[in-house]
């Protein structure tokens, strides 16, 4: 097997903590162990020193909007000189903008295949663009649709993190080939080694029924539904405690909700937590709860399964691909009452909870990172062959939405 030279272009890498960073990092480590050379091109951060080799940084600025994502400035004479010397076999883009466009331009200039992972449901983030009118927001979503379609057509292959996303992309763009579902894998070792009892003792959780959730404190994560459900469930079971890991642009607002719901003493916000600490927090909990409806895979839910946690979550894209209702836990409609009822049900039967835990561990085993890396390696080899044959991803529905752009802004 030939040693591949692969370049990942991502707008976010360490020290940012999110699903994209974890995906790039996990595959980088796995491919390095497989004997491949992996280079990462990402945003600069003054307060962070890279501990791994072959990470190259573009300058960046903080965005002047309420989203904690750096704006990469995709200009680097150093990278321009460096890239041709790396003898790359393939470029992998993780975003369709900023360094994603740079990746596409470099792939074209260097005559290299381009792979793109569709990490996000980008239309769900249009509310961060400060255009309040509903008609304009519809216009923005349609423009995002066209923009994504144009980017997809520059690629040899699209990686989709879940079956739900495959269905959405096929329906939205009429993809007939050139895509593969490859969920991000995880290293199961830290979850197996976590000391549950020691962490519970350290945190004072011995007598609590601990529910835990992980994610950015942002509107699209649906925290209001989760906190309302928690408040309702706590009326029936005062031993419940909710622990939330993460921070984000709506942090101040979300941290006020438990006070208005009268449950502030039983809700702990741990803030932005180093990823290496998350396995022990998960292992120390009793149940993972999640209400987000904007996931493409639900990587944090998969990590909860790796820790042996049963799950109570809103049935939505990504989450429903990983958690099967009444097998690894309960999935509900997007309603605080339904979520509360499922939380109460979870803690009523220890035998059922034990069955969910066993199923969670077995489910996580299917996503072990070394297995997923081999699948991604096969995608790379196919993309290289497609590039040799002059094949690109083909879409059918791109032109058909042109009239919608104008309809969306008509009075």
C-alpha positions as CSV (number, residue, x, y, z in Angstrom):
1,X,0.0,0.0,0.0
2,X,1.4,3.4,-1.0
3,X,2.1,5.9,1.7
4,X,-0.4,8.7,1.0
5,X,0.4,12.4,1.5
6,X,-2.9,14.1,2.5
7,X,-3.5,17.8,3.3
8,X,-6.5,18.7,5.5
9,X,-7.8,22.3,5.2
10,X,-10.0,23.3,8.1
11,X,-11.1,26.7,9.5
12,X,-11.0,25.3,13.0
13,X,-8.3,23.2,14.7
14,X,-6.8,23.1,18.2
15,X,-7.3,24.9,20.6
16,X,-11.0,25.1,19.4
17,X,-13.1,22.3,20.8
18,X,-15.9,21.0,18.5
19,X,-16.9,18.1,16.3
20,X,-14.9,19.2,13.3
21,X,-11.7,19.6,15.3
22,X,-12.2,16.2,16.9
23,X,-12.8,14.6,13.4
24,X,-9.7,16.1,11.8
25,X,-7.6,15.2,14.8
26,X,-8.9,11.7,15.2
27,X,-8.3,10.9,11.5
28,X,-5.0,12.6,11.5
29,X,-3.8,10.4,14.4
30,X,-5.2,7.2,12.8
31,X,-3.7,7.9,9.4
32,X,-0.3,8.6,10.9
33,X,-0.4,5.2,12.7
34,X,-1.3,3.6,9.4
35,X,1.9,5.1,7.9
36,X,0.5,8.0,5.9
37,X,1.8,11.5,6.0
38,X,-0.9,14.0,7.1
39,X,-0.6,17.8,7.0
40,X,-3.1,20.2,8.6
41,X,-3.7,23.8,7.5
42,X,-5.8,25.7,9.9
43,X,-6.3,29.0,11.8
44,X,-3.6,30.8,13.8
45,X,-4.0,31.3,17.5
46,X,-1.6,33.5,19.5
47,X,-2.2,31.6,22.7
48,X,-1.6,28.1,21.4
49,X,1.5,26.2,20.6
50,X,1.1,23.1,18.5
51,X,2.3,19.9,20.1
52,X,2.1,17.8,16.9
53,X,4.1,18.1,13.7
54,X,3.0,19.2,10.2
55,X,0.4,21.8,11.4
56,X,0.6,25.0,9.4
57,X,-1.3,28.1,10.3
58,X,-3.0,30.9,8.3
59,X,-3.6,34.3,10.0
60,X,-7.1,34.7,11.5
61,X,-9.4,37.3,13.2
62,X,-12.3,37.1,15.6
63,X,-15.6,37.4,13.8
64,X,-17.6,40.5,14.7
65,X,-20.8,38.5,15.1
66,X,-22.2,36.4,18.0
67,X,-20.4,33.1,17.0
68,X,-17.2,31.9,18.6
69,X,-15.5,30.8,15.4
70,X,-12.3,32.5,14.1
71,X,-12.3,34.0,10.6
72,X,-9.3,32.7,8.8
73,X,-7.5,35.0,6.4
74,X,-6.8,32.6,3.5
75,X,-3.5,34.2,2.5
76,X,-0.1,32.8,3.3
77,X,2.9,33.1,1.0
78,X,4.7,30.5,3.1
79,X,2.0,27.9,2.5
80,X,2.0,28.8,-1.2
81,X,5.7,27.9,-1.4
82,X,5.3,24.9,0.9
83,X,2.5,23.0,-0.8
84,X,4.2,22.0,-4.0
85,X,7.1,20.5,-2.0
86,X,4.9,18.2,0.0
87,X,4.2,16.0,-3.0
88,X,0.5,15.7,-2.0
89,X,-1.7,12.9,-3.3
90,X,-5.0,14.6,-2.2
91,X,-6.5,17.6,-0.5
92,X,-9.3,17.2,2.0
93,X,-11.5,20.2,2.8
94,X,-13.6,20.4,5.9
95,X,-15.5,23.6,5.1
96,X,-16.9,25.1,1.9
97,X,-15.7,28.7,2.7
98,X,-12.5,30.4,3.6
99,X,-9.8,27.7,3.8
100,X,-12.3,25.4,2.0
101,X,-12.2,27.6,-1.0
102,X,-8.4,27.8,-0.6
103,X,-8.3,24.0,-0.6
104,X,-10.4,23.9,-3.8
105,X,-8.2,26.5,-5.5
106,X,-5.0,24.7,-4.5
107,X,-6.4,21.3,-5.7
108,X,-7.1,22.9,-9.1
109,X,-3.8,24.6,-9.3
110,X,-1.7,21.6,-8.3
111,X,-3.9,19.2,-10.3
112,X,-4.9,17.2,-7.2
113,X,-8.2,15.4,-6.2
114,X,-10.4,17.2,-3.7
115,X,-12.5,15.5,-1.0
116,X,-15.0,17.4,1.1
117,X,-16.6,16.3,4.4
118,X,-20.1,17.8,4.9
119,X,-19.8,18.4,8.6
120,X,-22.6,20.9,9.1
121,X,-26.2,21.6,8.1
122,X,-25.1,25.1,7.0
123,X,-28.6,26.5,6.3
124,X,-29.3,26.0,10.1
125,X,-26.7,28.6,10.9
126,X,-28.1,31.4,8.7
127,X,-29.4,33.2,11.8
128,X,-25.9,34.3,12.6
129,X,-26.0,36.6,9.6
130,X,-27.5,39.9,10.9
131,X,-30.5,40.1,8.4
132,X,-33.7,40.0,10.5
133,X,-36.4,39.9,7.9
134,X,-37.9,36.4,7.4
135,X,-37.9,36.8,3.6
136,X,-34.2,37.8,3.6
137,X,-33.3,34.8,5.8
138,X,-35.0,32.6,3.3
139,X,-33.0,34.3,0.6
140,X,-29.8,33.6,2.6
141,X,-30.7,29.9,3.0
142,X,-31.2,29.6,-0.8
143,X,-28.0,31.3,-1.5
144,X,-26.2,28.9,0.9
145,X,-27.8,26.1,-1.1
146,X,-26.4,27.4,-4.4
147,X,-23.0,28.1,-2.9
148,X,-22.7,24.6,-1.5
149,X,-23.8,23.1,-4.8
150,X,-21.1,25.0,-6.6
151,X,-18.5,23.8,-4.1
152,X,-19.6,20.2,-4.3
153,X,-19.1,20.2,-8.1
154,X,-15.4,21.0,-7.5
155,X,-14.9,17.8,-5.6
156,X,-14.0,14.2,-6.6
157,X,-15.8,12.8,-3.5
158,X,-18.1,13.9,-0.7
159,X,-17.9,12.4,2.8
160,X,-21.1,12.3,4.7
161,X,-21.0,11.6,8.5
162,X,-24.4,9.9,8.7
163,X,-27.1,8.2,6.7
164,X,-29.5,11.1,7.5
165,X,-27.1,13.5,5.8
166,X,-26.9,11.2,2.8
167,X,-30.7,11.4,2.4
168,X,-30.7,15.2,2.8
169,X,-27.9,15.7,0.2
170,X,-29.5,13.3,-2.3
171,X,-32.9,15.0,-1.9
172,X,-31.5,18.6,-2.0
173,X,-28.9,18.1,-4.8
174,X,-29.8,14.9,-6.6
175,X,-26.4,13.3,-5.9
176,X,-26.2,10.1,-7.9
177,X,-22.6,9.1,-7.0
178,X,-19.3,10.3,-5.7
179,X,-20.3,10.2,-2.0
180,X,-19.8,7.8,0.9
181,X,-21.1,7.7,4.4
182,X,-18.2,7.6,6.8
183,X,-19.0,8.6,10.4
184,X,-16.2,10.1,12.4
185,X,-14.6,7.3,14.5
186,X,-13.5,7.6,18.1
187,X,-10.7,6.1,20.2
188,X,-12.4,4.0,22.7
189,X,-9.4,3.6,25.1
190,X,-10.0,6.8,27.2
191,X,-13.6,5.8,27.9
192,X,-12.6,2.3,28.9
193,X,-9.9,3.6,31.3
194,X,-12.1,6.3,33.0
195,X,-12.6,5.8,36.7
196,X,-16.3,6.4,37.3
197,X,-16.3,6.2,41.1
198,X,-13.3,8.3,41.7
199,X,-14.7,11.1,39.5
200,X,-18.1,10.9,41.2
201,X,-16.4,11.2,44.6
202,X,-14.3,14.1,43.5
203,X,-17.3,16.0,42.2
204,X,-19.7,15.1,45.0
205,X,-22.1,13.2,42.7
206,X,-22.4,10.0,44.9
207,X,-26.0,10.5,45.8
208,X,-27.2,12.2,42.6
209,X,-28.7,10.8,39.4
210,X,-26.5,12.7,37.0
211,X,-27.6,13.6,33.5
212,X,-24.9,15.1,31.3
213,X,-24.9,17.0,28.0
214,X,-22.1,18.4,25.8
215,X,-22.3,21.1,23.2
216,X,-21.9,24.7,22.2
217,X,-24.1,27.1,24.1
218,X,-25.8,28.3,21.0
219,X,-29.4,28.6,19.8
220,X,-29.2,25.8,17.3
221,X,-28.4,23.3,20.1
222,X,-32.0,23.6,21.5
223,X,-30.9,24.1,25.2
224,X,-34.2,25.7,26.1
225,X,-36.1,22.5,25.4
226,X,-33.6,20.4,27.4
227,X,-33.7,22.7,30.4
228,X,-37.5,22.9,30.4
229,X,-37.6,19.1,30.2
230,X,-35.1,18.9,33.1
231,X,-37.2,21.3,35.2
232,X,-40.3,19.2,34.7
233,X,-38.5,15.9,35.4
234,X,-37.0,17.3,38.6
235,X,-40.4,18.0,40.0
236,X,-40.9,14.2,40.1
237,X,-37.4,13.3,41.1
238,X,-35.4,15.8,43.2
239,X,-32.2,13.6,43.0
240,X,-31.7,14.5,39.4
241,X,-28.7,16.7,38.5
242,X,-27.9,18.2,35.1
243,X,-24.3,18.8,34.1
244,X,-23.6,20.8,30.9
245,X,-20.1,20.9,29.3
246,X,-19.4,23.6,26.7
247,X,-19.6,27.3,26.1
248,X,-20.6,29.5,23.2
249,X,-22.1,32.7,21.9
250,X,-25.4,32.4,23.8
251,X,-23.7,31.3,27.0
252,X,-24.9,34.2,29.2
253,X,-28.5,33.8,28.1
254,X,-28.5,30.0,28.5
255,X,-26.9,30.1,31.9
256,X,-29.8,32.3,33.1
257,X,-32.5,29.8,32.1
258,X,-32.1,27.4,35.1
259,X,-32.6,30.4,37.4
260,X,-35.9,31.4,35.7
261,X,-37.0,27.7,35.8
262,X,-36.1,27.4,39.5
263,X,-33.5,24.6,39.1
264,X,-30.3,26.6,39.3
265,X,-29.1,24.6,42.3
266,X,-29.3,21.3,40.4
267,X,-27.7,22.5,37.1
268,X,-23.9,22.7,36.8
269,X,-22.2,24.5,33.9
270,X,-18.6,23.2,33.6
271,X,-17.8,25.5,30.7
272,X,-15.2,24.9,28.0
273,X,-13.5,21.6,29.0
274,X,-10.4,20.1,27.6
275,X,-11.3,17.1,25.4
276,X,-9.0,14.8,27.4
277,X,-11.2,15.4,30.5
278,X,-14.5,14.7,28.8
279,X,-14.3,10.8,29.0
280,X,-14.1,10.8,32.8
281,X,-17.0,13.2,33.1
282,X,-19.2,11.1,30.8
283,X,-18.2,7.9,32.6
284,X,-19.2,9.4,35.9
285,X,-22.7,10.3,34.8
286,X,-25.8,8.1,34.7
287,X,-27.4,9.3,31.5
288,X,-26.7,11.4,28.5
289,X,-29.4,13.9,27.5
290,X,-29.4,15.9,24.2
291,X,-31.9,18.1,22.4
292,X,-30.0,19.5,19.4
293,X,-31.8,19.2,16.1
294,X,-28.8,20.5,14.0
295,X,-26.4,17.6,14.2
296,X,-24.9,15.9,11.1
297,X,-23.6,12.9,13.1
298,X,-24.0,13.6,16.8
299,X,-20.4,12.9,17.7
300,X,-20.9,13.8,21.4
301,X,-23.7,11.3,21.6
302,X,-21.4,8.6,20.2
303,X,-18.8,9.6,22.8
304,X,-21.5,9.1,25.5
305,X,-22.2,5.6,24.2
306,X,-18.5,4.9,24.4
307,X,-18.7,5.7,28.1
308,X,-21.5,3.3,28.5
309,X,-24.2,5.9,29.0
310,X,-27.8,5.3,28.0
311,X,-29.2,8.3,26.0
312,X,-32.4,10.4,26.1
313,X,-32.4,12.7,23.1
314,X,-34.6,14.4,20.6
315,X,-34.9,12.3,17.5
316,X,-33.1,14.3,14.8
317,X,-30.5,14.0,12.1
318,X,-27.3,12.5,13.3
319,X,-28.6,11.5,16.7
320,X,-31.1,9.1,15.3
321,X,-28.4,7.5,13.2
322,X,-26.5,6.5,16.3
323,X,-29.2,6.0,19.0
324,X,-31.9,3.5,18.3
325,X,-35.1,4.0,20.3
326,X,-35.5,1.6,23.2
327,X,-32.2,0.0,22.4
328,X,-29.5,2.4,23.5
329,X,-32.0,4.7,25.1
330,X,-35.0,6.8,24.2
331,X,-35.5,9.2,21.3
332,X,-38.5,11.6,21.4
333,X,-40.1,14.3,19.4
334,X,-38.8,17.9,19.8
335,X,-41.0,18.7,22.8
336,X,-40.0,19.4,26.4
337,X,-42.9,17.3,27.7
338,X,-41.9,14.3,25.7
339,X,-38.3,14.7,26.7
340,X,-39.2,15.0,30.3
341,X,-41.3,11.9,30.3
342,X,-38.4,9.9,28.7
343,X,-36.0,11.1,31.4
344,X,-38.4,10.0,34.1
345,X,-38.9,6.7,32.4
346,X,-35.1,6.1,32.1
347,X,-34.6,6.1,35.8
348,X,-37.6,4.0,36.7
349,X,-36.2,0.6,35.8
350,X,-32.6,-0.3,36.7
351,X,-32.8,-3.5,34.7
352,X,-33.7,-1.6,31.5
353,X,-31.0,1.0,32.2
354,X,-28.4,-1.8,32.5
355,X,-29.6,-3.2,29.1
356,X,-29.3,0.3,27.5
357,X,-25.7,0.6,28.9
358,X,-24.7,-2.8,27.5
359,X,-26.2,-1.8,24.1
360,X,-24.4,1.6,24.2
361,X,-21.0,0.0,24.6
362,X,-21.7,-2.5,21.8
363,X,-22.9,0.3,19.5
364,X,-19.8,2.4,20.1
365,X,-17.6,-0.5,19.2
366,X,-18.8,-0.2,15.6
367,X,-17.3,3.3,15.4
368,X,-13.8,2.5,16.6
369,X,-11.5,5.0,14.8
370,X,-9.1,2.4,13.2
371,X,-12.1,0.8,11.3
372,X,-13.4,4.2,10.2
373,X,-10.0,5.3,9.0
374,X,-9.7,2.3,6.7
375,X,-13.1,3.3,5.2
376,X,-11.8,6.9,4.7
377,X,-8.6,5.5,3.1
378,X,-10.8,3.7,0.6
379,X,-12.5,7.0,-0.2
380,X,-9.2,8.7,-0.8
381,X,-8.1,5.9,-3.2
382,X,-11.3,6.2,-5.1
383,X,-11.0,10.0,-5.3
384,X,-7.5,9.6,-6.7
385,X,-8.7,7.3,-9.4
386,X,-11.7,9.5,-10.2
387,X,-9.3,12.5,-10.6
388,X,-7.2,10.5,-13.0
389,X,-10.3,9.8,-15.1
390,X,-11.5,13.4,-14.9
391,X,-14.6,12.6,-12.9
392,X,-16.2,15.1,-10.5
393,X,-19.2,14.9,-8.2
394,X,-22.4,15.4,-10.3
395,X,-25.5,17.1,-9.0
396,X,-28.9,17.4,-10.6
397,X,-30.9,19.9,-8.6
398,X,-28.7,23.0,-8.6
399,X,-30.2,25.0,-11.4
400,X,-33.8,24.2,-10.4
401,X,-33.8,26.5,-7.3
402,X,-32.9,29.7,-9.2
403,X,-36.5,30.8,-9.2
404,X,-36.8,30.2,-5.5
405,X,-34.2,32.9,-4.8
406,X,-36.3,35.5,-6.4
407,X,-39.6,34.1,-4.9
408,X,-38.2,34.4,-1.4
409,X,-37.7,38.1,-1.6
410,X,-40.9,39.1,-3.4
411,X,-43.4,41.1,-1.3
